[in-house]
């Protein structure tokens, strides 16, 4: 099983022939490979697993998922 995290594409660029982007994950920005989502645009949300965007995501659904992940992060064991 894998866990994909939603992030917002901040910018898109080409790196050595690969479509790459800077993606914001609730304040943390990471370089992400966007080859798997060729139609994604800056400002849109994508699901990222292991540094690769694997699908686009609706903004409302992405924000709900981020809120749920924040709640889980706030739980103490």
N, C-alpha and C positions, 0 to 999 in steps of 0.2 A: 504494500500500500504506500502511496506517496502523498505528500501534503503540498498543495500548491497555494501560494500566498498571493492575494491581489495587490497590485501596485499600479500607480499612475505613471504613464510615460511622460517624462519631462522634455526630453529631446531625442531625436533619431539621427543617426549618422552611419557612415560606412567605415568599416575598419577591415582593411585587407580583403575587400570584396564581400564581407559579411554585413548584413543589416543588424546594427546594434543600437542600443538606446540606454539612456540613463533613466532608471525607474525609481520612483519614490514609494517606499513602503512605510507609510505612517511616520514620515520624518527621516527615515534612513534611506539614503540614495545608493543604488548599486548599478553597475554596468550589467546589462542583460542582453542576451542574444534574441533578436526579434525575427529570425529567419522563419520560424514556425507560424508567425502571424503577419504575413506580408501586407495585409490590408489595414493593420493597426496604424493609428495616427497619434501625434502628440496630443496630450490631454485625455486620451482614452485609458481605460483600465484593462490590464491583462493579468492572467493567472501565471505565476512564475514558479517553476520547480527546478532546483539545482542550476540556477542561472539562465534558464531557457524559458521564454514566454511560450506557453503551450496553447493558450486560447484567449480570445477577447472576452471582456465581462462588462455587463451593464453597470453604469455608475451607481445606481441605487443598490443593486445587489452587492457590489464591491464594498460600499460604505457600511452596509449591514453586516457583512462578513468581518470587516475590520473592527467594528464595534464588538461583535461576539468574541473575536480573538483578544481584544483588550480586556473584556470581562473575564475570560479564562485566565489571562495573565495576572489579573488581580486576585484570583482565588489563592488562598493559602492551604497547604496540605498538612 
